[in-house]
């Protein structure tokens, strides 16, 4: 997977993507949630996250208290020890990873805590949610990081104008 190609494409098409996503927000089609789900499934038939894992290498998720509790329990650690070893508080006062790439990313791009991974990781790249226009800013950011998010917006542009 050529990440540089996707990143260049995403950056070149930012204005076009933003205009499209803004249009969805202004006047969402009646069947938007259905088209989003169909497009999401179409994209993930073509893209295998294990060939990439760029999200795990370049962007860390926010850790909720529930995430911390679940993962610490899984690792048989005290929550405070888990936080001290892996997390820091960022400028927005969110708990995030101390370092990237993610400590839990294995060499083969699998996740060593996949079954208990953070909610943010489970939902990424957010291409299957209802009312997708509520996260336009996030979707634009994700197209530069995630080939699936880029392909999703490209296919949505085709699927909505059909």
C-alpha positions, 0 to 999 in steps of 0.5 A, spaced: 500 500 500 503 506 497 501 511 503 505 517 500 500 516 494 494 516 498 497 522 502 498 526 496 492 525 493 488 526 499 492 533 500 490 535 493 483 533 493 482 536 500 478 542 497 474 538 493 472 533 499 471 539 504 466 542 499 462 535 498 462 533 505 459 540 507 454 539 501 452 533 505 451 537 511 447 542 508 442 538 505 443 530 507 440 526 502 434 522 505 438 515 504 445 518 506 445 513 512 444 507 507 449 509 502 454 510 508 453 503 510 454 500 503 460 505 501 463 503 508 462 495 506 465 496 499 471 500 501 473 494 506 472 489 501 478 492 497 482 495 503 485 491 508 487 495 514 493 489 516 496 492 510 497 499 512 496 500 520 498 507 519 493 510 524 496 506 529 503 508 527 502 516 526 495 517 531 494 515 537 487 514 540 484 518 546 483 513 552 476 513 556 476 511 563 472 505 561 478 503 556 483 504 561 479 500 566 478 494 561 485 494 558 489 494 565 484 489 567 486 485 561 493 486 562 493 484 569 495 491 571 493 496 576 489 502 572 494 507 575 500 503 573 497 502 566 496 510 565 503 511 568 507 506 563 503 508 557 499 514 557 500 522 558 495 527 558 495 532 552 493 539 551 486 538 551 486 534 557 485 527 554 489 521 556 493 519 550 499 514 548 506 517 551 509 514 544 507 512 537 507 508 534 502 504 538 506 500 543 500 495 542 502 494 535 505 488 533 510 487 527 505 484 522 500 490 524 496 486 528 494 489 535 496 485 541 490 488 545 485 487 539 479 484 543 480 490 548 482 495 544 480 503 545 473 505 543 476 510 538 480 504 535 474 500 534 470 506 531 476 508 526 476 511 521 468 512 522 466 511 515 460 507 518 456 512 522 450 515 522 449 522 520 456 522 517 456 530 516 457 531 524 464 529 523 466 532 517 472 535 520 475 529 522 473 525 516 477 530 512 483 529 517 482 522 516 483 522 509 490 524 509 492 518 514 487 513 512 487 510 505 480 507 507 477 514 509 480 517 502 477 511 498 470 512 502 470 519 501 471 518 493 466 513 493 461 517 496 462 522 491 460 517 486 455 514 490 451 520 492 451 523 485 448 517 482 
